Amino acid sequence: MDFTLPAAIAAKLAELDAFIAAEIAPLQAAHPQYFDHRREHARTDWDQDGRPRREWEALLAEMRRRADAAGHYRFALPKALGGQDGSNLAMAAIREHLAAKGLGLHNDLQNESSIVGNLPLVHILHRFGSAAQKALLEGMITGAVRVGFGLTEPAHGSDATWMDTTARRDGGDWIIEGVKRFNTGLHDATHDLVFARTAGKPGQAKGITAFLVPTGLPGFEVPMLWWTFNMPSDHAEVRLNGVRVPPEAIVHHEGEGLALAQYFVHENRIRQAASSLGVAQYCIDESVAYAKQRIVWGKPLSVNQAIQFPLAELHTEAEMVRNLVYKTALALDQRHHMQVSDRVSMCNYRANRLACEAADRAIQVHGGMGYTRHKPFEHIYRHHRRYRITEGAEEIQLRNVAGHLFGFLGGNRTG
């Protein structure tokens, strides 16, 4: 067995490093307020419901424009969309590599911006959308069209099959009623992918339909953004009060919308895991470097086993998680995502927890300075703490693993 990354992926990582040095690092250096101790304030428009400041989003847009012009941004997309058919293994390696560099304009995970785009909704519409829906794809890539993801509700998070949002027929149209919570991207979205029950009973997977809803329709309201642990926020409360859409708004097939949600979360879970792994390694490496140069009572902090052992444990776990992430990403390239769902869950919950543990340890090793915002660890912790909830809380990931292990789910199902 060869555990080395394919030469093409290694070459891509080197190409990205060169691009960052030439194009992105100078752009970041010209806007330091978004990356130093002022970052949260500089990024957040506190008087506009905590939404991202326009200047911050303009900087992110310029980063994406440069990355797209250089041929990097669409890497994971199909060639038909200007991409390179980047594999899941390649994306895992890239996400880890970029996150391991620490905070930066090249890969700002707080809003999932990166020089190599993670664009699951583009993949969904390209694979499942109608011709009219696919006409939006180029705008989705460039940012002219922004599509939110409306699955979670006030009373239902991970238990999506129990959702209260409904859609009923009215003549030739559908009328949508319900409330969505933490609806991502709704501070400036032009459309929202809304999941609603159109048939079946609560708890059933069948009968949930995905609708691509323009946000300007009558009855579509965004009353507030939820202020979160890491600001700014783009997580909205959305109310759908008799929103009327034509049947052409349905994505994929009526009653089979949950397949889109599963596709979305599996894409994000493995990439979240790779990013968390990368940032965990960054925290470990920074802590080791600091411990070597910090002198306490006349000797380096690094000679103390109380410093060495926790970091050695984290470093060991990072290596084990890395192998699992790469192995699972390769399996996703070779098999249907539902066939390796339990492995994806293993990667997701363990890597996300590792990131939080590594950030916490980095704060501790750096002492009082680690607790300040002049170091990046508090920002890293606050962001990656979110990953332990989004795309299915870690309890859901464990439930998925246990379901396959004990024969309640998957190919080993016994009843």
C-alpha distance (Angstrom), angle and dihedral (degrees) to the residues before:
residue distance angle dihedral
M1 . . .
D2 3.81 . .
F3 3.80 113.6 .
T4 3.80 95.8 -178.1
L5 3.78 119.5 108.7
P6 3.81 114.2 -105.8
A7 3.79 113.2 -93.3
A8 3.81 91.8 -115.0
I9 3.81 91.8 58.5
A10 3.80 92.7 46.4
A11 3.81 88.9 50.7
K12 3.81 90.3 50.5
L13 3.81 91.1 53.3
A14 3.81 90.3 52.3
E15 3.81 90.0 47.7
L16 3.81 90.4 52.3
D17 3.81 91.2 49.5
A18 3.79 90.6 54.1
F19 3.80 91.7 47.8
I20 3.81 92.0 50.2
A21 3.80 91.7 50.8
A22 3.80 93.5 47.8
E23 3.81 102.8 37.8
I24 3.79 114.4 11.3
A25 3.81 105.9 37.3
P26 3.84 92.5 56.9
L27 3.82 90.5 47.9
Q28 3.79 90.4 51.0
A29 3.80 92.1 46.8
A30 3.80 89.3 56.5
H31 3.83 90.1 57.5
P32 3.83 105.6 39.8
Q33 3.81 94.9 155.0
Y34 3.80 90.7 76.3
F35 3.81 93.7 56.9
D36 3.80 108.3 33.1
H37 3.82 130.0 65.7
R38 3.83 89.9 -58.0
R39 3.80 93.9 58.4
E40 3.80 100.6 109.6
H41 3.80 94.2 46.9
A42 3.80 93.9 42.5
R43 3.79 91.8 51.1
T44 3.82 98.1 43.7
D45 3.79 128.7 75.6
W46 3.79 96.4 -152.5
D47 3.82 93.0 -176.7
Q48 3.82 92.8 53.9
D49 3.80 98.8 60.1
G50 3.81 93.4 -78.0
R51 3.78 94.5 -68.0
P52 3.82 121.9 152.7
R53 3.80 114.2 -79.7
R54 3.79 113.5 -108.1
E55 3.80 91.3 -125.3
W56 3.81 91.0 55.8
E57 3.77 92.8 49.5
A58 3.80 90.1 46.7
L59 3.80 89.0 56.4
L60 3.81 90.8 50.2
A61 3.79 89.6 49.0
E62 3.80 90.7 53.1
M63 3.80 89.9 50.2
R64 3.80 90.4 52.4
R65 3.82 91.6 45.8
R66 3.79 91.5 54.1
A67 3.79 92.0 45.4
D68 3.80 90.9 49.7
A69 3.80 92.5 48.5
A70 3.80 89.1 51.5
G71 3.81 91.8 51.6
H72 3.81 97.4 -111.8
Y73 3.78 107.1 100.8
R74 3.83 97.1 67.8
F75 3.81 94.7 41.9
A76 3.83 95.2 122.8
L77 3.80 95.1 43.6
P78 3.82 125.1 95.3
K79 3.78 117.7 -90.2
A80 3.81 88.3 -113.5
L81 3.82 87.0 68.6
G82 3.78 95.0 45.2
G83 3.79 93.8 -92.2
Q84 3.79 133.7 124.2
D85 3.82 100.7 -122.8
G86 3.79 88.5 -111.3
S87 3.79 111.4 -162.3
N88 3.79 127.3 -124.5
L89 3.80 88.4 -112.6
A90 3.79 91.2 53.8
M91 3.80 91.8 47.2
A92 3.80 91.3 49.8
A93 3.80 90.9 51.9
I94 3.80 91.7 46.1
R95 3.79 94.6 47.4
E96 3.79 91.5 49.4
H97 3.79 92.5 45.8
L98 3.80 94.9 50.1
A99 3.81 94.7 44.1
A100 3.80 90.7 49.8
K101 3.81 87.9 64.9
G102 3.80 90.4 67.1
L103 3.80 128.1 -133.4
G104 3.76 115.3 -5.7
L105 3.76 148.5 126.8
H106 3.80 89.0 -99.9
N107 3.81 91.3 70.5
D108 3.80 117.3 8.1
L109 3.77 102.6 174.2
Q110 3.80 94.9 -178.6
N111 3.80 86.7 86.1
E112 3.81 97.2 16.6
S113 3.80 93.7 -107.8
S114 3.78 117.9 152.2
I115 3.78 141.2 153.5
V116 3.82 84.4 -113.6
G117 3.77 105.5 51.4
N118 3.77 124.0 -131.2
L119 3.81 98.4 -153.0
P120 3.81 110.3 167.0
L121 3.81 94.5 158.7
V122 3.80 90.0 55.3
H123 3.80 89.0 52.9
I124 3.82 90.2 48.6
L125 3.81 96.3 51.8
H126 3.80 91.9 42.1
R127 3.80 90.8 53.2
F128 3.79 102.3 34.1
G129 3.82 107.5 17.1
S130 3.78 129.7 105.2
A131 3.80 121.8 -113.7
A132 3.81 90.4 -96.2
Q133 3.80 91.7 49.7
K134 3.79 91.8 47.8
A135 3.79 88.1 56.7
L136 3.81 86.1 73.2
L137 3.80 94.3 57.7
E138 3.79 99.3 91.1
G139 3.79 90.4 49.5
M140 3.81 90.2 49.4
I141 3.79 89.8 54.5
T142 3.80 96.1 46.6
G143 3.81 94.8 40.5
A144 3.79 97.9 -112.3
V145 3.81 87.6 113.9
R146 3.81 119.3 42.6
V147 3.80 119.4 -167.1
G148 3.81 122.2 -166.1
F149 3.80 126.4 -154.4
G150 3.80 114.9 -126.6
L151 3.80 111.9 -172.6
T152 3.83 109.1 112.4
E153 3.82 119.4 79.5
P154 3.81 135.7 -169.3
A155 3.80 92.0 -100.4
H156 3.80 98.6 29.0
G157 3.79 129.8 50.7
S158 3.77 116.3 146.2
D159 3.82 90.8 6.8
A160 3.80 91.6 73.6
T161 3.80 94.7 155.9
W162 3.82 87.7 68.3
M163 3.81 93.5 56.7
D164 3.79 118.3 148.0
T165 3.81 97.2 -149.7
T166 3.79 110.1 105.7
A167 3.78 138.3 -174.8
R168 3.81 122.9 -157.1
R169 3.77 132.3 -173.2
D170 3.79 118.6 -104.3
G171 3.75 110.8 179.2
G172 3.78 105.4 -54.4
D173 3.81 93.9 -22.1
W174 3.79 138.3 73.2
I175 3.81 124.5 -122.7
I176 3.82 114.7 -150.4
E177 3.81 121.9 -155.3
G178 3.79 126.1 178.1
V179 3.78 149.9 72.7
K180 3.80 129.2 -91.8
R181 3.79 124.6 -161.6
F182 3.82 129.7 -156.6
N183 3.79 87.0 12.4
T184 3.79 99.6 -179.4
G185 3.80 121.6 -127.7
L186 3.79 98.0 7.6
H187 3.81 95.1 130.7
D188 3.81 87.3 84.6
A189 3.82 107.7 -0.5
T190 3.79 119.6 142.9
H191 3.81 91.9 -162.8
D192 3.79 137.7 19.0
L193 3.79 127.6 -150.3
V194 3.81 98.9 -137.2
F195 3.80 122.5 -169.0
A196 3.79 116.3 -151.9
R197 3.78 136.9 166.8
T198 3.79 111.4 -109.3
A199 3.82 99.4 165.8
G200 3.78 142.9 -0.5
K201 3.77 130.5 44.8
P202 3.82 131.5 -62.2
G203 3.79 109.6 -79.3
Q204 3.79 95.2 28.8
A205 3.80 118.1 119.7
K206 3.80 92.9 -148.6
G207 3.75 118.3 72.9
I208 3.81 99.0 47.4
T209 3.79 114.0 119.1
A210 3.81 130.0 -164.9
F211 3.81 117.0 -137.6
L212 3.80 125.7 -168.9
V213 3.80 100.2 -141.4
P214 3.83 125.6 -171.5
T215 3.81 106.7 -130.2
G216 3.79 92.9 -137.1
L217 3.81 95.2 66.3
P218 3.82 119.2 117.2
G219 3.80 111.0 -91.9
F220 3.81 94.8 26.4
E221 3.81 105.1 117.9
V222 3.80 134.5 174.9
P223 3.83 103.7 -164.5
M224 3.80 96.9 172.9
L225 3.79 150.3 -11.0
W226 3.79 118.2 -122.1
W227 3.81 112.0 -121.8
T228 3.76 106.5 -131.6
F229 3.82 140.6 -163.6
N230 3.82 89.2 -94.2
M231 3.79 115.5 40.2
P232 3.00 146.8 -118.3
S233 3.79 99.5 59.6
D234 3.77 130.8 -145.4
H235 3.82 93.9 168.4
A236 3.79 108.4 113.1
E237 3.76 139.5 -171.0
V238 3.80 106.9 -128.6
R239 3.79 127.2 -165.0
L240 3.78 120.9 -161.7
N241 3.79 108.3 -162.7
G242 3.78 108.4 180.0
V243 3.80 94.7 -37.9
R244 3.80 107.6 -175.3
V245 3.80 118.6 -147.5
P246 3.82 131.9 168.2
P247 3.80 121.7 -116.6
E248 3.81 87.6 -102.8
A249 3.82 87.3 72.7
I250 3.81 90.3 73.0
V251 3.80 113.7 104.6
H252 3.81 115.0 -147.7
H253 3.82 109.6 -19.4
E254 3.77 134.2 -22.3
G255 3.79 110.1 -93.7
E256 3.82 94.9 12.4
G257 3.77 100.7 86.4
L258 3.79 94.5 116.7
A259 3.81 88.8 72.5
L260 3.83 87.6 64.4
A261 3.80 91.7 50.4
Q262 3.81 90.8 50.3
Y263 3.79 91.2 49.2
F264 3.81 89.7 49.9
V265 3.80 96.6 49.9
H266 3.81 95.2 44.3
E267 3.82 90.0 52.7
N268 3.79 90.3 50.1
R269 3.80 98.6 40.0
I270 3.79 96.0 61.0
R271 3.80 92.3 43.2
Q272 3.78 92.1 47.4
A273 3.78 87.6 52.3
A274 3.80 92.4 51.9
S275 3.81 91.5 48.6
S276 3.79 92.4 48.1
L277 3.80 89.9 49.6
G278 3.79 91.1 51.7
V279 3.78 94.9 48.8
A280 3.82 91.0 45.8
Q281 3.79 89.3 55.8
Y282 3.80 89.2 48.5
C283 3.82 91.1 54.0
I284 3.81 91.0 47.5
D285 3.79 93.7 48.5
E286 3.80 93.6 46.5
S287 3.80 90.8 49.5
V288 3.80 92.9 50.3
A289 3.80 91.5 49.2
Y290 3.81 92.0 48.5
A291 3.81 93.5 47.1
K292 3.80 90.2 53.8
Q293 3.79 94.4 54.9
R294 3.81 101.1 34.0
I295 3.83 110.2 96.9
V296 3.81 116.4 -152.2
W297 3.83 121.8 175.7
G298 3.75 89.9 -10.1
K299 3.81 99.0 -51.5
P300 3.81 138.7 77.4
L301 3.78 115.7 -84.1
S302 3.82 87.5 -129.5
V303 3.82 93.9 73.2
N304 3.81 90.7 70.0
Q305 3.79 115.2 94.8
A306 3.81 89.0 -149.3
I307 3.81 85.2 68.0
Q308 3.80 97.4 36.5
F309 3.79 101.7 49.1
P310 3.85 101.1 53.9
L311 3.80 90.1 47.9
A312 3.81 91.7 45.9
E313 3.81 89.2 53.2
L314 3.81 92.2 49.4
H315 3.81 91.5 46.4
T316 3.81 90.8 51.3
E317 3.79 92.3 49.5
A318 3.80 91.0 47.8
E319 3.79 89.5 57.2
M320 3.80 92.0 49.8
V321 3.81 92.6 46.8
R322 3.80 90.1 47.9
N323 3.79 91.5 57.9
L324 3.81 91.9 47.3
V325 3.82 92.7 48.3
Y326 3.79 93.4 50.0
K327 3.80 93.2 44.2
T328 3.81 91.3 49.8
A329 3.80 93.6 45.5
L330 3.80 89.2 53.2
A331 3.81 89.7 49.8
L332 3.82 89.2 52.4
D333 3.79 88.1 56.9
Q334 3.79 91.1 52.9
R335 3.82 104.2 37.3
H336 3.80 141.8 32.3
H337 3.79 111.7 -79.4
M338 3.81 92.9 -119.6
Q339 3.82 89.8 59.1
V340 3.80 91.0 62.6
S341 3.79 97.9 31.2
D342 3.81 93.4 121.8
R343 3.82 91.7 52.4
V344 3.79 90.9 50.3
S345 3.82 88.7 51.9
M346 3.81 90.7 50.0
C347 3.79 90.3 53.8
N348 3.77 94.2 45.0
Y349 3.78 101.9 49.9
R350 3.79 96.0 39.4
A351 3.82 97.2 44.9
N352 3.80 93.6 45.6
R353 3.78 91.5 50.1
L354 3.81 89.9 46.6
A355 3.82 90.7 55.0
C356 3.79 91.5 54.1
E357 3.80 92.6 45.8
A358 3.80 92.0 48.8
A359 3.81 93.0 47.8
D360 3.80 90.6 48.8
R361 3.80 91.0 49.5
A362 3.81 90.8 48.2
I363 3.80 89.6 54.5
Q364 3.81 89.5 50.9
V365 3.80 95.4 47.4
H366 3.80 91.6 48.3
G367 3.81 90.3 48.8
G368 3.80 117.6 -163.3
M369 3.81 91.8 -4.6
G370 3.80 89.9 54.0
Y371 3.79 89.2 58.0
T372 3.81 92.9 54.5
R373 3.78 126.2 87.5
H374 3.79 88.6 -121.7
K375 3.80 85.0 82.5
P376 3.83 120.7 57.4
F377 3.79 99.1 -130.7
E378 3.80 98.8 92.6
H379 3.80 89.6 52.4
I380 3.80 91.4 47.5
Y381 3.79 91.8 49.7
R382 3.78 94.3 48.1
H383 3.78 92.9 49.3
H384 3.79 98.6 44.3
R385 3.79 91.2 44.8
R386 3.81 84.2 68.9
Y387 3.79 90.8 57.7
R388 3.80 89.0 63.8
I389 3.82 87.7 66.5
T390 3.81 108.2 29.3
E391 3.82 122.6 80.2
G392 3.81 86.4 26.3
A393 3.81 121.9 -30.7
E394 3.80 116.5 -95.1
E395 3.82 88.1 -103.6
I396 3.81 87.4 61.1
Q397 3.79 90.1 49.2
L398 3.81 90.0 52.2
R399 3.80 90.2 45.8
N400 3.80 89.1 53.8
V401 3.81 92.4 49.3
A402 3.81 91.3 47.1
G403 3.80 91.5 47.3
H404 3.79 91.0 57.9
L405 3.80 93.0 40.1
F406 3.81 94.8 52.5
G407 3.79 97.6 37.2
F408 3.81 100.7 -106.3
L409 3.82 93.7 114.7
G410 3.79 139.9 28.2
G411 3.78 130.3 8.8
N412 3.82 92.8 -26.9
R413 3.79 92.7 56.8
T414 3.79 111.3 142.4
G415 3.79 101.9 -178.5
